Amino acid sequence: MIEILNVSCLNQVTVEDRLQLTEMILQSLKQDISQKPVQSPTQNKKFVVRTFNLGQEVHINRDELYSERG
C-alpha cells in the first residue's frame, strides 16, 4: 500500500515532477473508471391507481391542518 505523502514533502519536489505524478494519478483513475461495468438504466415499473370511497366527501381545512404541525 502506498503511504500518503504530506504536503511539506510534496513542496520539496519540483513542479515538473508533481505534474508528472498528477498525470500518472489521472491516467490511473481514467483506466479504473473505464474498466467499471456500465450499469443499464433501471426500468420504470408501471403501476395501477386504485380509487376508493371514504363513504362521504371529505373537506380539508389546510390552514388548520398545517397549524397543528407547529
N, C-alpha and C positions, 0 to 999 in steps of 0.2 A: 504494500500500500504506500502511496506517495505521502510524504509528510507535507503538511501545509506550511508554506513559507510565510514568514511575517513580512510586513511592508518594509521594514528597515532593511531586510535582506534584499528585497527587490530593488530598493533605491540604489543599491551598490552595483547593480547590473546595468550595462549600457542600454540605451534606448533601443538600439537595433536588436539586442538580444531579447529585450522584453517584448518587442513587436513580433519577433520570431516565435517566442513562446506563446504569445496570444494567438498567432496564426495557427500554431500546432493544436492548441486547445480548440479553436474554432473548427478546424478540419475534423478533429476527433468528434466534436458534437454533431457536425453535419453528417458524418458517417453513421453515428449511432441513431440519429433521427431517421435517416433514410432506410435503415435496417428494421425499424419498427413496423410491424404489420399495420396496414391502414384499416381502420375499423369502418365497416359499412354503416351508413346512417340507419338509425332504428326506424322500423316501420311503424306508422301510426296505426293504432288499433281503432277499429270502428266501434261505436257504442250506440246503444239504443236508449232514448229518453223515455222513461216511463212516467206517465202522468198519474196523479192520484187525486182523490177528492177528500177534502177535510170535513165534508158534511155541510159546510156553510162558507160563505165568503168571509175572508179574514182581512181586516183593515189594520194596517200597522202605523202607529204614530212614531215616526223615526226620531223626532226630537226627544220624545220620552224614552225611547229605546237607547239612544246614544247618551242621554243624561245619566242613565243608570250605570253606564260603563265608567263614568268618572271623568 
